[in-house]
Amino acid sequence: MVSIILGLSYAEFRFSAAYGPLPAEAGKAAELVIERGLGLKQVIERATPRAFSPRVLHWLWAKQRLGAASVKAGVYTLEAGLKLPDLLNRMANDQGKRLEWQVLEGQSLDQVRRALAKMPYLRHESTSWSSEQLQQVLDKRIKSAPALGFLEGLLFPDTYRYVPGMSDLDLLSVACQRQIERLQSIWAQRPQDYPLQSASELLILASIVEKETAHPDDRSRVAAVFLNRLRLGMRLQSDPTVIGVRQRLITLEGIDGAGKSTHIKAMAQLLQEQGGSVLVSREPGGSALAERLRELLLHEPMGSFTELLLIFAARNDHVERSIRPALARGQWVLCDRFTDATWAYQGAGRGMDAAQIAWLEASVHADVQPLRTYWFDLDPMEAAKRRALSRGSADRFESEDLRFFERVRTGYQERAALRPDCFFRIDASQNQSQIAELLLNDLKECIQSLPAGAPIIGSDCA
């Protein structure tokens, strides 16, 4: 009896399916979504409309044809002329459309979650959860791992394939599991004199090194500088939790002639209108000693390494005497240039060693970082024309050639790519009113994003 039914089903199938293509809109290809967990009968029901042919016969035929093989979840294209046997063969051989989610190197947890929320065909279970809720759930899902103290940086950068019907928690768990296993493997191979106390501290240090290096080739040297500093008992910053803490420090950056200084007064006025006291400062300079060093830097001939040391000497005095006390008092600090300028001018422009700059930055102000950096981006040729029209005698930096400023601009581009959450690029070729509107609107949002009572990192931090 079974043989007769199978024979009939096969004959009917050959007539209606093998020689009749699946229905499809003329000239267009449709997508058939098969979620994880669907059985063969449900797949047949999805693939064949009720009026097309008796589904039970298709199911019987498919059971006989596929044997022990099973259809794979995925997204399958139903192009015009496709027949059911061909579709089932694709499903059995996992030839559906690849669905992929990427975790990019340097992405913050918020960026990763926003990107994941846009992925199609997933069950989005955690989209509305807080980071704390997500952390608690992942603590329970991930095997062979201690309770997670934090999630930032705990998602392994890679491309992850998924199928329809999977949960976003499945992807997050896999990415987190891979990062934890990688950390544990590296931690198990650490030398005896390693100055870190846990794998969590290793992850924090790796995050700092990644932030402070524009090129992957520089990372080993920068990491070696930081580790030697820790071995000597020197601190990289006041507390590991300072990473990511938002401070009331706003900086303006750009090559000479980009027009950034023009807007400082309006920015300070806006900050005051929002109820804040403002310290307006600049670099090099910002304190009595730093201003004297500024004169040397702008007008006295010197080598590149001397220049770098003088810049950080001025910055150290500026931070200790002006910026830290202002932040500790709850003031906003609005600074025309900061350490991003050093990475651009001395790093990219002069070609100074990234490890030296990273060590100096960590020594001088590892715990003081901008909430927002406004980068006035302008073509170096246009900037040169502006300098020629608006200024008198040029200082040492303004006298540099076009190629120097092209390297500086590249340095700023690299810094912006490393710190996308902090950098705000402004097209400085626009007119002043357009720039002012763009700048002040973002500054308002920036002020509002800082919650009341948010930590202010000052000289009295624990």
Stockholm file with secondary structure:
# STOCKHOLM 1.0

chainA/1-462         MVSIILGLSYAEFRFSAAYGPLPAEAGKAAELVIERGLGLKQVIERATPRAFSPRVLHWLWAKQRLGAASVKAGVYTLEAGLKLPDLLNRMANDQGKRLEWQVLEGQSLDQVRRALAKMPYLRHESTSWSSEQLQQVLDKRIKSAPALGFLEGLLFPDTYRYVPGMSDLDLLSVACQRQIERLQSIWAQRPQDYPLQSASELLILASIVEKETAHPDDRSRVAAVFLNRLRLGMRLQSDPTVIGVRQRLITLEGIDGAGKSTHIKAMAQLLQEQGGSVLVSREPGGSALAERLRELLLHEPMGSFTELLLIFAARNDHVERSIRPALARGQWVLCDRFTDATWAYQGAGRGMDAAQIAWLEASVHADVQPLRTYWFDLDPMEAAKRRALSRGSADRFESEDLRFFERVRTGYQERAALRPDCFFRIDASQNQSQIAELLLNDLKECIQSLPAGAPIIGSDCA
#=GR chainA/1-462 SS CHHHHHHHHHHHHIIIIISSCCCCCTTCCEEEEECTTCCHHHHHHHHSCTTTSCHHHHHHHHHHHHTTCCCCCEEEEECTTCCHHHHHHHHHTTCSBCEEEEECTTCCHHHHHHHHHTCTTCBCCSTTCCHHHHHHHHHHHSTTCCCCSCCTTCSCCEEEEECTTCBHHHHHHHHHHHHHHHHHHHHHTCCTTCCCCSHHHHHHHHHHHHHHCSSGGGHHHHHHHHHHHHHTTCCSSSCGGGTTCCCSEEEEECCTTSCGGGGHHHHHHHHHHTTCCEEEEESSCSSHHHHHHHHHHHHSCCCHHHHHHHHHHHHHHHIIIIIHHHHHTTCEEEEECCHHHHIIIIIIITCCCHHHHHHHHHHHHTTCCCSEEEEEECCHHHHHHHHHHHCSSCCTTTTSCHHHHHHHHHHHHHHHHHCTTTEEEEETTSCHHHHHHHHHHHHHHHHHHSCTTCCCCCTTCC
#=GC SS_cons         CHHHHHHHHHHHHIIIIISSCCCCCTTCCEEEEECTTCCHHHHHHHHSCTTTSCHHHHHHHHHHHHTTCCCCCEEEEECTTCCHHHHHHHHHTTCSBCEEEEECTTCCHHHHHHHHHTCTTCBCCSTTCCHHHHHHHHHHHSTTCCCCSCCTTCSCCEEEEECTTCBHHHHHHHHHHHHHHHHHHHHHTCCTTCCCCSHHHHHHHHHHHHHHCSSGGGHHHHHHHHHHHHHTTCCSSSCGGGTTCCCSEEEEECCTTSCGGGGHHHHHHHHHHTTCCEEEEESSCSSHHHHHHHHHHHHSCCCHHHHHHHHHHHHHHHIIIIIHHHHHTTCEEEEECCHHHHIIIIIIITCCCHHHHHHHHHHHHTTCCCSEEEEEECCHHHHHHHHHHHCSSCCTTTTSCHHHHHHHHHHHHHHHHHCTTTEEEEETTSCHHHHHHHHHHHHHHHHHHSCTTCCCCCTTCC
//
